Amino acid sequence: MNQEEQVAIKTPEFVSLQFKLAGLGSRAGAMIIDQIVLTIFNIVITLFLVFAINADMDLLVTDSAAAIVVILMFLAYWGYFFVCEYFFGGRTLGKRLMGLRVIQDNGHSITLLSSLIRNLLRVIDMIPMYLTGMIMIFFHSKHKRLGDLVAGTLVVHEPRPKKEHKATAIEKEIKSRGLSKESLSIEDGALHSLGIKEWNLLNTYSNRILQLPQAERMQLTYKMAQTLLPKAGIGVNRKNERELENMLLTLYLILKDEWEF
């Protein structure tokens, strides 16, 4: 089953949303983290019971402490998933660390009722050792367990925020000159004659010229222009240094889309 499967949801506001479904692997990872959290809590509660018994051997106190521990363990297990998913945007700690969240089938945030139903049915999905839930997630087209089917929910990957691209020195220079790919007209045939070798030369040139002394910069510009521009069908005669630099930087922009990986 493809765990990278996409699902398109059209909201009541007629907005189409794309989500990447969470598959068995990522959901199992989130569950393991959540189980570790709950296990730590259970250990703390159990230690509390041991200390209470050792501090007072009274039978009534012992029975009361045991009853409290059992109730707390029950509330912690079932309440943890319900509270986290409803009050923290469909994310338990495990889901948050794995980049997952629970949403409604319509793309909206999970509701109180859906979270309650989804987690009450966890008792069936976990029989035996979560095998029922894992089988359903693996075979269902939208990776749903029973709780998801009844509650009308999906588990999806959180969209990753795009990292803000920090402009390089040469990109700032190109922008300050007002250059764009449309600043230079090159025929398709001539463009196809420029390969990875020419791109590497042009890339090196573009990222070096701003650091070079003026004399070396001028010499390198004329040399690169005579090497590359004729291949692109562009003449270099009667062009001054500034014009040649602009042509080479524009050619850099054009080839960047094709050859930069």
PAVEX-704728 format. One record per residue (C-alpha): x, y, z; residue in one letter; residue number from 0. Coordinates in steps of 0.5 Angstrom, whole numbers, plus 500, padded with zeros to 3 digits. Each point is the difference from the previous one (the first is absolute). Layout:
BEGIN
X / Y / Z / A / NUM .
...
END
This chain:
BEGIN
500 / 500 / 500 / M / 0 .
503 / 507 / 498 / N / 1 .
501 / 504 / 506 / Q / 2 .
501 / 506 / 496 / E / 3 .
493 / 500 / 498 / E / 4 .
497 / 507 / 499 / Q / 5 .
492 / 501 / 501 / V / 6 .
497 / 506 / 497 / A / 7 .
494 / 503 / 505 / I / 8 .
495 / 505 / 497 / K / 9 .
498 / 505 / 506 / T / 10 .
493 / 502 / 501 / P / 11 .
503 / 507 / 498 / E / 12 .
502 / 497 / 493 / F / 13 .
507 / 500 / 502 / V / 14 .
504 / 494 / 497 / S / 15 .
505 / 498 / 505 / L / 16 .
506 / 495 / 499 / Q / 17 .
502 / 495 / 506 / F / 18 .
505 / 495 / 500 / K / 19 .
497 / 494 / 504 / L / 20 .
504 / 497 / 506 / A / 21 .
502 / 492 / 499 / G / 22 .
501 / 495 / 504 / L / 23 .
507 / 501 / 502 / G / 24 .
499 / 507 / 502 / S / 25 .
494 / 499 / 504 / R / 26 .
504 / 494 / 503 / A / 27 .
506 / 505 / 502 / G / 28 .
495 / 505 / 503 / A / 29 .
497 / 494 / 504 / M / 30 .
506 / 498 / 503 / I / 31 .
502 / 507 / 502 / I / 32 .
493 / 500 / 504 / D / 33 .
501 / 494 / 503 / Q / 34 .
507 / 502 / 503 / I / 35 .
496 / 506 / 503 / V / 36 .
495 / 496 / 503 / L / 37 .
504 / 495 / 502 / T / 38 .
505 / 505 / 504 / I / 39 .
493 / 503 / 503 / F / 40 .
498 / 493 / 502 / N / 41 .
507 / 498 / 503 / I / 42 .
499 / 507 / 504 / V / 43 .
493 / 498 / 503 / I / 44 .
502 / 493 / 502 / T / 45 .
506 / 503 / 504 / L / 46 .
495 / 504 / 503 / F / 47 .
496 / 494 / 502 / L / 48 .
507 / 497 / 503 / V / 49 .
501 / 506 / 504 / F / 50 .
493 / 500 / 503 / A / 51 .
500 / 493 / 502 / I / 52 .
507 / 500 / 503 / N / 53 .
498 / 507 / 504 / A / 54 .
494 / 497 / 503 / D / 55 .
498 / 492 / 500 / M / 56 .
493 / 502 / 502 / D / 57 .
496 / 495 / 495 / L / 58 .
495 / 506 / 499 / L / 59 .
505 / 505 / 497 / V / 60 .
503 / 494 / 496 / T / 61 .
494 / 499 / 497 / D / 62 .
498 / 507 / 499 / S / 63 .
507 / 501 / 497 / A / 64 .
499 / 494 / 495 / A / 65 .
494 / 503 / 498 / A / 66 .
502 / 507 / 498 / I / 67 .
506 / 497 / 496 / V / 68 .
495 / 496 / 496 / V / 69 .
496 / 505 / 499 / I / 70 .
505 / 505 / 498 / L / 71 .
503 / 495 / 495 / M / 72 .
494 / 499 / 497 / F / 73 .
498 / 508 / 499 / L / 74 .
508 / 501 / 498 / A / 75 .
499 / 495 / 494 / Y / 76 .
493 / 502 / 497 / W / 77 .
501 / 507 / 502 / G / 78 .
507 / 501 / 498 / Y / 79 .
498 / 499 / 492 / F / 80 .
493 / 503 / 501 / F / 81 .
502 / 507 / 503 / V / 82 .
507 / 500 / 496 / C / 83 .
496 / 499 / 493 / E / 84 .
494 / 505 / 502 / Y / 85 .
504 / 506 / 504 / F / 86 .
506 / 499 / 496 / F / 87 .
498 / 501 / 493 / G / 88 .
500 / 492 / 499 / G / 89 .
507 / 499 / 502 / R / 90 .
502 / 495 / 506 / T / 91 .
508 / 501 / 502 / L / 92 .
501 / 494 / 495 / G / 93 .
496 / 503 / 494 / K / 94 .
504 / 507 / 501 / R / 95 .
507 / 497 / 500 / L / 96 .
498 / 496 / 494 / M / 97 .
497 / 506 / 496 / G / 98 .
493 / 497 / 501 / L / 99 .
493 / 502 / 501 / R / 100 .
493 / 498 / 501 / V / 101 .
494 / 504 / 496 / I / 102 .
493 / 499 / 497 / Q / 103 .
499 / 497 / 494 / D / 104 .
497 / 507 / 497 / N / 105 .
507 / 502 / 502 / G / 106 .
498 / 504 / 506 / H / 107 .
503 / 499 / 507 / S / 108 .
498 / 494 / 504 / I / 109 .
493 / 501 / 504 / T / 110 .
499 / 499 / 507 / L / 111 .
495 / 494 / 499 / L / 112 .
505 / 497 / 494 / S / 113 .
506 / 500 / 505 / S / 114 .
496 / 497 / 505 / L / 115 .
497 / 494 / 495 / I / 116 .
507 / 499 / 497 / R / 117 .
503 / 499 / 507 / N / 118 .
495 / 496 / 503 / L / 119 .
500 / 495 / 494 / L / 120 .
508 / 499 / 501 / R / 121 .
498 / 494 / 505 / V / 122 .
498 / 496 / 494 / I / 123 .
506 / 503 / 495 / D / 124 .
505 / 498 / 506 / M / 125 .
497 / 492 / 500 / I / 126 .
505 / 497 / 500 / P / 127 .
506 / 504 / 501 / M / 128 .
497 / 505 / 495 / Y / 129 .
500 / 495 / 494 / L / 130 .
493 / 501 / 498 / T / 131 .
501 / 508 / 499 / G / 132 .
507 / 498 / 497 / M / 133 .
497 / 496 / 495 / I / 134 .
494 / 505 / 498 / M / 135 .
505 / 505 / 499 / I / 136 .
504 / 496 / 496 / F / 137 .
495 / 498 / 495 / F / 138 .
495 / 506 / 500 / H / 139 .
501 / 505 / 494 / S / 140 .
500 / 506 / 505 / K / 141 .
504 / 496 / 506 / H / 142 .
494 / 500 / 504 / K / 143 .
499 / 496 / 507 / R / 144 .
493 / 498 / 502 / L / 145 .
500 / 507 / 505 / G / 146 .
502 / 504 / 494 / D / 147 .
494 / 497 / 496 / L / 148 .
495 / 501 / 505 / V / 149 .
502 / 507 / 502 / A / 150 .
501 / 502 / 493 / G / 151 .
508 / 502 / 501 / T / 152 .
506 / 500 / 496 / L / 153 .
507 / 500 / 503 / V / 154 .
505 / 504 / 495 / V / 155 .
507 / 503 / 500 / H / 156 .
500 / 507 / 502 / E / 157 .
502 / 505 / 494 / P / 158 .
508 / 501 / 501 / R / 159 .
501 / 508 / 500 / P / 160 .
504 / 502 / 494 / K / 161 .
507 / 503 / 502 / K / 162 .
501 / 507 / 498 / E / 163 .
505 / 500 / 495 / H / 164 .
505 / 505 / 502 / K / 165 .
503 / 504 / 494 / A / 166 .
507 / 499 / 498 / T / 167 .
505 / 506 / 498 / A / 168 .
499 / 498 / 493 / I / 169 .
493 / 500 / 500 / E / 170 .
499 / 507 / 503 / K / 171 .
505 / 502 / 495 / E / 172 .
496 / 498 / 495 / I / 173 .
493 / 503 / 503 / K / 174 .
504 / 506 / 501 / S / 175 .
501 / 500 / 492 / R / 176 .
493 / 499 / 498 / G / 177 .
502 / 494 / 497 / L / 178 .
495 / 494 / 498 / S / 179 .
500 / 494 / 495 / K / 180 .
496 / 504 / 495 / E / 181 .
506 / 505 / 500 / S / 182 .
504 / 496 / 495 / L / 183 .
497 / 496 / 494 / S / 184 .
503 / 494 / 498 / I / 185 .
497 / 495 / 495 / E / 186 .
498 / 493 / 502 / D / 187 .
506 / 497 / 496 / G / 188 .
505 / 504 / 503 / A / 189 .
498 / 499 / 507 / L / 190 .
500 / 492 / 499 / H / 191 .
507 / 501 / 498 / S / 192 .
502 / 502 / 507 / L / 193 .
501 / 494 / 505 / G / 194 .
502 / 499 / 507 / I / 195 .
508 / 502 / 498 / K / 196 .
497 / 507 / 498 / E / 197 .
496 / 500 / 506 / W / 198 .
506 / 499 / 505 / N / 199 .
504 / 505 / 496 / L / 200 .
494 / 505 / 501 / L / 201 .
499 / 498 / 507 / N / 202 .
507 / 501 / 502 / T / 203 .
500 / 507 / 497 / Y / 204 .
494 / 502 / 503 / S / 205 .
502 / 499 / 507 / N / 206 .
507 / 502 / 499 / R / 207 .
500 / 507 / 496 / I / 208 .
497 / 504 / 506 / L / 209 .
506 / 498 / 504 / Q / 210 .
505 / 502 / 495 / L / 211 .
505 / 506 / 499 / P / 212 .
497 / 504 / 494 / Q / 213 .
506 / 498 / 495 / A / 214 .
499 / 493 / 502 / E / 215 .
492 / 501 / 499 / R / 216 .
501 / 503 / 493 / M / 217 .
505 / 495 / 498 / Q / 218 .
495 / 494 / 502 / L / 219 .
494 / 503 / 497 / T / 220 .
503 / 501 / 493 / Y / 221 .
503 / 493 / 500 / K / 222 .
493 / 497 / 503 / M / 223 .
496 / 504 / 495 / A / 224 .
505 / 498 / 494 / Q / 225 .
499 / 493 / 502 / T / 226 .
492 / 499 / 502 / L / 227 .
497 / 505 / 496 / L / 228 .
501 / 498 / 493 / P / 229 .
498 / 493 / 502 / K / 230 .
493 / 504 / 502 / A / 231 .
500 / 503 / 493 / G / 232 .
502 / 507 / 503 / I / 233 .
505 / 505 / 497 / G / 234 .
505 / 503 / 505 / V / 235 .
503 / 505 / 495 / N / 236 .
499 / 507 / 502 / R / 237 .
497 / 499 / 507 / K / 238 .
503 / 503 / 506 / N / 239 .
502 / 496 / 507 / E / 240 .
493 / 502 / 503 / R / 241 .
496 / 497 / 494 / E / 242 .
504 / 494 / 500 / L / 243 .
499 / 499 / 507 / E / 244 .
493 / 501 / 500 / N / 245 .
499 / 495 / 494 / M / 246 .
504 / 495 / 504 / L / 247 .
496 / 501 / 506 / L / 248 .
494 / 499 / 496 / T / 249 .
502 / 494 / 497 / L / 250 .
502 / 497 / 507 / Y / 251 .
493 / 501 / 502 / L / 252 .
497 / 496 / 494 / I / 253 .
505 / 494 / 501 / L / 254 .
499 / 500 / 507 / K / 255 .
493 / 498 / 500 / D / 256 .
502 / 494 / 495 / E / 257 .
507 / 498 / 503 / W / 258 .
499 / 502 / 508 / E / 259 .
499 / 494 / 504 / F / 260 .
END
